[in-house]
Amino acid sequence: MQINELIPIIAGAAAALASAVYLAVNERGRIAEWLKFAVAYAEKLLGGKTGQIKLRAVYDMFCGKFPLIAAVLPFRVFSAWVDTALETLGDMLGGQEGGKEDSGNGDLHC
């Protein structure tokens, strides 16, 4: 393969990556709101003592809802976003459902 053939491929890949990063940054508020819904839904669906399973369920829903962003977003960043959504949700509920603290390992503690 010649370098002239690689340039359009590399340019296309770079444009796709730039678009995904741009979307992730500009859609952060919408994603944060959606994550609060997804975390609450996972809690209702799966109940307590299932932190890793709930995190996986929320991630699977996220991949379906935001596939382009999920393709470029590291899981560690996603997990941090989920922790933030949990904190916000806990604040919104006024601490009624204790135990929603970050475990430091990406577990959902709902």
DSSP file (Angstrom, degrees, kcal/mol; ACC not computed):
  #  RESIDUE AA STRUCTURE BP1 BP2  ACC     N-H-->O    O-->H-N    N-H-->O    O-->H-N    TCO  KAPPA ALPHA  PHI   PSI    X-CA   Y-CA   Z-CA
    1    1 A M              0   0    0      0, 0.0     2,-0.1     0, 0.0     5,-0.0   0.000 360.0 360.0 360.0 131.5    0.0    0.0    0.0
    2    2 A Q    >>  -     0   0    0      1,-0.1     4,-1.2     4,-0.0     3,-0.9  -0.433 360.0-115.9 -82.3 156.2    1.4    3.4   -1.0
    3    3 A I  H 3> S+     0   0    0      1,-0.3     4,-1.7     2,-0.2     3,-0.2   0.833 115.6  61.6 -60.3 -33.2    1.5    6.4    1.3
    4    4 A N  H 34 S+     0   0    0      1,-0.2    -1,-0.3     2,-0.2     0, 0.0   0.804 104.2  48.9 -64.6 -28.3   -0.9    8.2   -1.0
    5    5 A E  H <> S+     0   0    0     -3,-0.9     4,-0.6     1,-0.2    -1,-0.2   0.767 109.8  52.1 -80.0 -26.7   -3.5    5.5   -0.3
    6    6 A L  H  X S+     0   0    0     -4,-1.2     4,-2.9    -3,-0.2     5,-0.3   0.793  92.8  72.8 -79.7 -29.6   -3.0    5.7    3.4
    7    7 A I  H  X S+     0   0    0     -4,-1.7     4,-2.6     1,-0.2     5,-0.2   0.908  98.4  45.2 -57.6 -47.9   -3.5    9.5    3.7
    8    8 A P  H  > S+     0   0    0      0, 0.0     4,-2.4     0, 0.0    -1,-0.2   0.874 114.0  50.7 -65.2 -33.9   -7.3    9.4    3.1
    9    9 A I  H  X S+     0   0    0     -4,-0.6     4,-2.4     2,-0.2    -2,-0.2   0.941 113.2  44.5 -66.8 -46.5   -7.7    6.5    5.5
   10   10 A I  H  X S+     0   0    0     -4,-2.9     4,-2.5     2,-0.2    -1,-0.2   0.903 114.1  50.2 -64.6 -41.2   -5.7    8.3    8.3
   11   11 A A  H  X S+     0   0    0     -4,-2.6     4,-2.3    -5,-0.3    -1,-0.2   0.907 111.1  48.9 -63.8 -41.7   -7.6   11.5    7.6
   12   12 A G  H  X S+     0   0    0     -4,-2.4     4,-2.3    -5,-0.2    -2,-0.2   0.915 112.1  48.1 -64.2 -43.1  -10.9    9.8    7.8
   13   13 A A  H  X S+     0   0    0     -4,-2.4     4,-2.4     2,-0.2    -2,-0.2   0.905 112.1  49.7 -64.4 -41.2  -10.0    8.0   11.1
   14   14 A A  H  X S+     0   0    0     -4,-2.5     4,-2.6     2,-0.2    -2,-0.2   0.894 110.7  49.8 -64.7 -39.9   -8.7   11.3   12.6
   15   15 A A  H  X S+     0   0    0     -4,-2.3     4,-2.3     2,-0.2    -2,-0.2   0.902 111.2  49.3 -65.3 -41.0  -11.9   13.1   11.6
   16   16 A A  H  X S+     0   0    0     -4,-2.3     4,-2.2     2,-0.2    -2,-0.2   0.916 112.7  47.1 -64.7 -43.1  -14.1   10.3   13.1
   17   17 A L  H  X S+     0   0    0     -4,-2.4     4,-2.5     2,-0.2     5,-0.2   0.920 112.1  49.9 -64.3 -43.9  -12.1   10.4   16.4
   18   18 A A  H  X S+     0   0    0     -4,-2.6     4,-2.5     1,-0.2    -2,-0.2   0.891 110.4  51.0 -62.2 -39.5  -12.3   14.2   16.5
   19   19 A S  H  X S+     0   0    0     -4,-2.3     4,-2.6     2,-0.2    -1,-0.2   0.913 110.4  48.7 -64.1 -42.7  -16.0   14.1   16.0
   20   20 A A  H  X S+     0   0    0     -4,-2.2     4,-2.5     2,-0.2    -2,-0.2   0.912 113.0  46.6 -65.3 -43.0  -16.5   11.5   18.8
   21   21 A V  H  X S+     0   0    0     -4,-2.5     4,-2.3     2,-0.2     5,-0.2   0.920 112.1  51.2 -64.6 -43.2  -14.4   13.6   21.2
   22   22 A Y  H  X S+     0   0    0     -4,-2.5     4,-2.6    -5,-0.2     5,-0.2   0.920 111.5  48.0 -58.7 -45.1  -16.3   16.7   20.2
   23   23 A L  H  X S+     0   0    0     -4,-2.6     4,-2.6     1,-0.2    -2,-0.2   0.924 110.0  52.0 -61.4 -44.9  -19.6   15.0   20.8
   24   24 A A  H  < S+     0   0    0     -4,-2.5     4,-0.2     1,-0.2    -2,-0.2   0.901 113.7  43.6 -60.6 -41.7  -18.4   13.6   24.2
   25   25 A V  H >< S+     0   0    0     -4,-2.3     3,-0.8     1,-0.2     4,-0.2   0.934 119.4  41.2 -69.9 -46.2  -17.4   17.1   25.3
   26   26 A N  H 3< S+     0   0    0     -4,-2.6     3,-0.3     1,-0.2     4,-0.2   0.748 117.5  47.0 -76.9 -23.6  -20.5   18.9   24.0
   27   27 A E  T 3X S+     0   0    0     -4,-2.6     4,-2.9    -5,-0.2     5,-0.3   0.329  79.0 108.0 -97.1   7.1  -23.0   16.2   25.1
   28   28 A R  H <> S+     0   0    0     -3,-0.8     4,-2.6    -4,-0.2    -1,-0.2   0.872  78.8  49.2 -55.8 -42.3  -21.5   15.9   28.6
   29   29 A G  H  > S+     0   0    0     -3,-0.3     4,-2.0    -4,-0.2    -1,-0.2   0.919 113.4  45.8 -64.2 -43.6  -24.5   17.6   30.3
   30   30 A R  H  > S+     0   0    0     -4,-0.2     4,-2.3     2,-0.2    -2,-0.2   0.893 113.7  49.6 -66.2 -39.5  -27.0   15.5   28.4
   31   31 A I  H  X S+     0   0    0     -4,-2.9     4,-2.8     2,-0.2    -2,-0.2   0.906 108.3  53.5 -65.5 -41.1  -25.0   12.3   29.2
   32   32 A A  H  X S+     0   0    0     -4,-2.6     4,-1.5    -5,-0.3    -2,-0.2   0.912 110.7  46.4 -60.6 -43.1  -24.8   13.3   32.9
   33   33 A E  H  X S+     0   0    0     -4,-2.0     4,-1.5     1,-0.2    -1,-0.2   0.915 113.3  49.1 -64.7 -42.5  -28.6   13.6   33.0
   34   34 A W  H  X S+     0   0    0     -4,-2.3     4,-2.6     1,-0.2    -2,-0.2   0.882 106.2  57.1 -64.7 -37.9  -29.1   10.3   31.2
   35   35 A L  H  X S+     0   0    0     -4,-2.8     4,-2.8     1,-0.2     5,-0.2   0.867 101.7  55.7 -63.1 -36.1  -26.7    8.6   33.5
   36   36 A K  H  X S+     0   0    0     -4,-1.5     4,-2.1     2,-0.2    -1,-0.2   0.929 110.6  45.7 -60.8 -43.7  -28.7    9.6   36.6
   37   37 A F  H  X S+     0   0    0     -4,-1.5     4,-2.6     2,-0.2    -2,-0.2   0.942 113.6  48.9 -61.2 -48.0  -31.7    7.9   34.9
   38   38 A A  H  X S+     0   0    0     -4,-2.6     4,-2.5     1,-0.2    -2,-0.2   0.882 111.1  49.3 -63.6 -39.8  -29.7    4.8   34.0
   39   39 A V  H  X S+     0   0    0     -4,-2.8     4,-2.2     2,-0.2    -1,-0.2   0.925 112.9  46.9 -65.2 -44.9  -28.3    4.4   37.5
   40   40 A A  H  X S+     0   0    0     -4,-2.1     4,-2.3    -5,-0.2    -2,-0.2   0.900 112.9  50.1 -63.6 -40.2  -31.7    4.7   39.1
   41   41 A Y  H  X S+     0   0    0     -4,-2.6     4,-2.6     2,-0.2    -2,-0.2   0.916 109.7  50.1 -64.1 -44.1  -33.1    2.3   36.6
   42   42 A A  H  X S+     0   0    0     -4,-2.5     4,-2.9     2,-0.2     5,-0.4   0.887 110.5  50.8 -63.1 -38.7  -30.3   -0.3   37.2
   43   43 A E  H  X S+     0   0    0     -4,-2.2     4,-2.4     2,-0.2    -1,-0.2   0.932 112.7  45.5 -63.3 -45.3  -30.9    0.0   41.0
   44   44 A K  H  < S+     0   0    0     -4,-2.3    -2,-0.2     1,-0.2    -1,-0.2   0.897 118.6  43.1 -64.5 -40.1  -34.7   -0.6   40.6
   45   45 A L  H  < S+     0   0    0     -4,-2.6    -2,-0.2    -5,-0.2    -1,-0.2   0.892 128.7  23.6 -73.3 -41.8  -34.1   -3.5   38.2
   46   46 A L  H  < S-     0   0    0     -4,-2.9    -3,-0.2    -5,-0.2    -2,-0.2   0.609  90.5-154.0-108.1 -14.9  -31.2   -5.2   40.0
   47   47 A G     <  -     0   0    0     -4,-2.4     3,-0.4    -5,-0.4    63,-0.2  -0.247  40.1 -25.5  73.8-163.2  -31.5   -4.2   43.7
   48   48 A G  S    S+     0   0    0      1,-0.2    61,-0.1    62,-0.1     0, 0.0  -0.249 111.9  34.7 -85.9 171.2  -28.7   -4.0   46.2
   49   49 A K  S    S+     0   0    0      1,-0.1    -1,-0.2    -2,-0.1     3,-0.1   0.724  89.1  98.9  61.4  27.1  -25.4   -5.9   46.5
   50   50 A T     >  +     0   0    0     -3,-0.4     4,-2.8    58,-0.2     5,-0.2  -0.235  35.1 145.6-134.4  46.2  -24.9   -6.0   42.8
   51   51 A G  H  > S+     0   0    0      1,-0.2     4,-2.4     2,-0.2    57,-0.5   0.899  74.6  42.3 -55.6 -51.3  -22.5   -3.1   42.1
   52   52 A Q  H  > S+     0   0    0      1,-0.2     4,-2.2     2,-0.2    -1,-0.2   0.879 115.2  50.8 -66.2 -37.6  -20.4   -4.6   39.3
   53   53 A I  H  > S+     0   0    0      2,-0.2     4,-2.4     1,-0.2    -2,-0.2   0.910 111.7  47.6 -66.4 -41.4  -23.5   -6.0   37.6
   54   54 A K  H  X S+     0   0    0     -4,-2.8     4,-2.7     2,-0.2     5,-0.2   0.903 110.4  51.9 -65.9 -40.6  -25.3   -2.6   37.8
   55   55 A L  H  X S+     0   0    0     -4,-2.4     4,-2.4    -5,-0.2    -2,-0.2   0.921 111.6  47.2 -60.9 -42.5  -22.2   -0.9   36.4
   56   56 A R  H  X S+     0   0    0     -4,-2.2     4,-2.7     2,-0.2    -2,-0.2   0.900 111.3  51.1 -65.0 -41.0  -22.1   -3.3   33.5
   57   57 A A  H  X S+     0   0    0     -4,-2.4     4,-2.2     2,-0.2    -2,-0.2   0.914 111.7  47.0 -63.4 -42.6  -25.9   -2.9   32.9
   58   58 A V  H  X S+     0   0    0     -4,-2.7     4,-2.5     2,-0.2    -1,-0.2   0.901 112.2  50.8 -65.8 -40.0  -25.5    0.9   32.8
   59   59 A Y  H  X S+     0   0    0     -4,-2.4     4,-2.6    -5,-0.2    -2,-0.2   0.911 109.1  50.6 -64.1 -41.4  -22.5    0.6   30.5
   60   60 A D  H  X S+     0   0    0     -4,-2.7     4,-1.5     2,-0.2    -1,-0.2   0.907 111.8  47.4 -62.4 -41.3  -24.5   -1.7   28.1
   61   61 A M  H  X S+     0   0    0     -4,-2.2     4,-2.2     2,-0.2    -2,-0.2   0.905 111.3  52.1 -64.4 -40.5  -27.3    0.9   28.1
   62   62 A F  H  X S+     0   0    0     -4,-2.5     4,-3.4     1,-0.2     8,-0.2   0.908 106.6  52.7 -60.9 -43.9  -24.8    3.7   27.5
   63   63 A C  H  < S+     0   0    0     -4,-2.6    -1,-0.2     1,-0.2    -2,-0.2   0.855 112.1  46.3 -62.4 -34.7  -23.3    1.8   24.5
   64   64 A G  H  < S+     0   0    0     -4,-1.5    -1,-0.2    -5,-0.2    -2,-0.2   0.862 119.0  39.8 -73.5 -36.3  -26.7    1.4   23.0
   65   65 A K  H  < S+     0   0    0     -4,-2.2    -2,-0.2     1,-0.2    -3,-0.2   0.859 132.2  21.8 -82.2 -37.8  -27.7    5.1   23.6
   66   66 A F     X  +     0   0    0     -4,-3.4     4,-2.6    -5,-0.2    -1,-0.2  -0.545  69.9 160.1-129.8  65.0  -24.3    6.7   22.7
   67   67 A P  H  > S+     0   0    0      0, 0.0     4,-1.5     0, 0.0    -1,-0.1   0.855  74.3  50.4 -63.0 -37.0  -22.4    4.2   20.5
   68   68 A L  H  > S+     0   0    0      2,-0.2     4,-0.7     1,-0.2     5,-0.1   0.925 114.8  43.3 -67.5 -43.1  -20.0    6.7   18.9
   69   69 A I  H >> S+     0   0    0      1,-0.2     4,-1.8     2,-0.2     3,-0.9   0.899 111.3  54.9 -68.6 -40.5  -19.0    8.1   22.3
   70   70 A A  H 3< S+     0   0    0     -4,-2.6    -1,-0.2     1,-0.2    -2,-0.2   0.813 100.5  61.9 -62.0 -29.7  -18.8    4.7   23.9
   71   71 A A  H 3< S+     0   0    0     -4,-1.5    -1,-0.2    -5,-0.2    -2,-0.2   0.790 117.6  26.1 -68.3 -27.4  -16.3    3.6   21.1
   72   72 A V  H << S+     0   0    0     -3,-0.9    -2,-0.2    -4,-0.7    -1,-0.2   0.550  98.3  96.9-113.0 -11.0  -13.8    6.2   22.1
   73   73 A L  S  < S-     0   0    0     -4,-1.8     2,-0.0    -5,-0.1     5,-0.0  -0.703  74.9-125.0 -85.5 122.2  -14.5    6.8   25.8
   74   74 A P    >>  -     0   0    0      0, 0.0     4,-2.1     0, 0.0     3,-0.5  -0.364  17.1-124.4 -63.2 144.6  -12.2    4.8   28.2
   75   75 A F  H 3> S+     0   0    0      1,-0.2     4,-3.0     2,-0.2     5,-0.2   0.854 110.5  59.8 -60.1 -35.1  -14.2    2.6   30.6
   76   76 A R  H 3> S+     0   0    0      2,-0.2     4,-1.8     1,-0.2    -1,-0.2   0.890 106.5  46.8 -61.2 -39.2  -12.4    4.3   33.5
   77   77 A V  H <> S+     0   0    0     -3,-0.5     4,-2.3     2,-0.2    -2,-0.2   0.922 111.9  50.8 -67.2 -44.7  -13.7    7.7   32.5
   78   78 A F  H  X S+     0   0    0     -4,-2.1     4,-2.3     1,-0.2    -2,-0.2   0.929 108.9  51.6 -57.6 -45.3  -17.2    6.2   32.1
   79   79 A S  H  X S+     0   0    0     -4,-3.0     4,-2.3     1,-0.2    -1,-0.2   0.880 108.5  51.0 -60.6 -39.0  -17.0    4.7   35.5
   80   80 A A  H  X S+     0   0    0     -4,-1.8     4,-2.2     2,-0.2    -1,-0.2   0.892 108.5  52.2 -65.3 -39.0  -16.0    8.1   37.0
   81   81 A W  H  X S+     0   0    0     -4,-2.3     4,-2.3     2,-0.2    -2,-0.2   0.894 109.0  50.4 -62.2 -39.0  -19.0    9.7   35.2
   82   82 A V  H  X S+     0   0    0     -4,-2.3     4,-2.6     2,-0.2    -2,-0.2   0.913 107.9  52.6 -65.3 -42.3  -21.2    7.0   36.8
   83   83 A D  H  X S+     0   0    0     -4,-2.3     4,-2.2     1,-0.2    -2,-0.2   0.904 109.9  49.1 -59.1 -40.8  -19.7    7.8   40.3
   84   84 A T  H  X S+     0   0    0     -4,-2.2     4,-2.6     2,-0.2    -1,-0.2   0.905 110.0  51.0 -64.4 -41.7  -20.5   11.5   39.7
   85   85 A A  H  X S+     0   0    0     -4,-2.3     4,-2.8     1,-0.2    -2,-0.2   0.893 109.3  51.6 -62.7 -39.3  -24.1   10.5   38.7
   86   86 A L  H  X S+     0   0    0     -4,-2.6     4,-2.6     2,-0.2    -2,-0.2   0.917 110.4  48.0 -62.9 -43.6  -24.4    8.5   41.9
   87   87 A E  H  X S+     0   0    0     -4,-2.2     4,-2.4     2,-0.2    -2,-0.2   0.930 113.8  46.8 -62.3 -45.4  -23.3   11.4   44.0
   88   88 A T  H  X S+     0   0    0     -4,-2.6     4,-2.5     2,-0.2    -2,-0.2   0.916 112.8  49.2 -63.4 -43.7  -25.6   13.8   42.3
   89   89 A L  H  X S+     0   0    0     -4,-2.8     4,-2.0     1,-0.2    -1,-0.2   0.897 110.8  50.8 -63.0 -40.5  -28.5   11.3   42.6
   90   90 A G  H  <>S+     0   0    0     -4,-2.6     5,-2.5     2,-0.2     4,-0.4   0.895 110.9  48.6 -63.0 -40.4  -27.7   10.8   46.3
   91   91 A D  H ><5S+     0   0    0     -4,-2.4     3,-0.9     1,-0.2    -2,-0.2   0.895 109.9  52.1 -65.7 -39.4  -27.7   14.6   46.8
   92   92 A M  H 3<5S+     0   0    0     -4,-2.5    -2,-0.2     1,-0.3    -1,-0.2   0.862 109.8  48.8 -65.3 -34.9  -31.0   14.9   45.0
   93   93 A L  T ><5S-     0   0    0     -4,-2.0     3,-0.8    -5,-0.2    -1,-0.3   0.508 113.3-121.5 -82.9  -3.8  -32.5   12.2   47.2
   94   94 A G  T < 5 -     0   0    0     -3,-0.9    -3,-0.2    -4,-0.4    -2,-0.1   0.785  62.0 -63.7  72.0  27.1  -31.2   14.0   50.3
   95   95 A G  T 3 <S+     0   0    0     -5,-2.5     3,-0.3    -6,-0.2    -1,-0.2   0.684  95.1 139.3  72.2  16.6  -29.2   11.1   51.5
   96   96 A Q    <   +     0   0    0     -3,-0.8     2,-0.8    -6,-0.3    -2,-0.1   0.851  69.6  47.9 -61.8 -34.6  -32.3    9.0   52.0
   97   97 A E  S    S-     0   0    0     -7,-0.2    -1,-0.3     3,-0.0     3,-0.2  -0.734  87.2-160.2-111.0  82.4  -30.6    5.9   50.6
   98   98 A G        +     0   0    0     -2,-0.8    -2,-0.0    -3,-0.3    -3,-0.0  -0.006  63.7  60.3 -56.9 165.4  -27.3    5.8   52.4
   99   99 A G        +     0   0    0      1,-0.1    -1,-0.2    -4,-0.0     2,-0.2   0.649  59.6 126.3  90.7  16.5  -24.4    3.8   51.0
  100  100 A K        +     0   0    0     -3,-0.2     2,-0.2    10,-0.1   -10,-0.2  -0.228  37.9 130.5 -99.9  45.6  -24.0    5.6   47.7
  101  101 A E        -     0   0    0     -2,-0.2     2,-0.4     1,-0.1     8,-0.1  -0.627  66.0 -99.3 -98.6 160.2  -20.4    6.3   48.1
  102  102 A D        -     0   0    0     -2,-0.2     6,-0.1     1,-0.1    -1,-0.1  -0.591  23.4-161.6 -76.1 128.9  -17.6    5.7   45.6
  103  103 A S        -     0   0    0      4,-0.5    -1,-0.1    -2,-0.4     5,-0.1   0.569  36.9-121.7 -86.6  -9.6  -15.7    2.5   46.4
  104  104 A G  S    S+     0   0    0      3,-0.2    -2,-0.1     1,-0.0    -1,-0.0   0.387  98.1  78.4  85.1  -4.7  -12.8    3.6   44.3
  105  105 A N  S    S-     0   0    0      2,-0.1    -3,-0.0   -26,-0.0   -26,-0.0   0.208 112.4 -96.4-122.2  16.4  -13.0    0.5   42.0
  106  106 A G  S    S+     0   0    0      1,-0.3     2,-0.2   -27,-0.1    -4,-0.0   0.536  73.1 147.4  87.0   5.7  -15.9    1.5   39.8
  107  107 A D        -     0   0    0    -52,-0.1     2,-0.6     1,-0.1    -4,-0.5  -0.481  47.7-128.6 -74.5 145.3  -18.6   -0.4   41.7
  108  108 A L        -     0   0    0    -57,-0.5     2,-0.6    -2,-0.2   -54,-0.2  -0.839  21.1-169.4 -88.6 126.2  -22.1    1.0   41.8
  109  109 A H              0   0    0     -2,-0.6   -61,-0.1     1,-0.1    -2,-0.0  -0.742 360.0 360.0-117.7  82.3  -23.3    1.2   45.3
  110  110 A C              0   0    0     -2,-0.6    -1,-0.1   -63,-0.2   -10,-0.1   0.379 360.0 360.0-102.5 360.0  -27.0    2.0   45.1
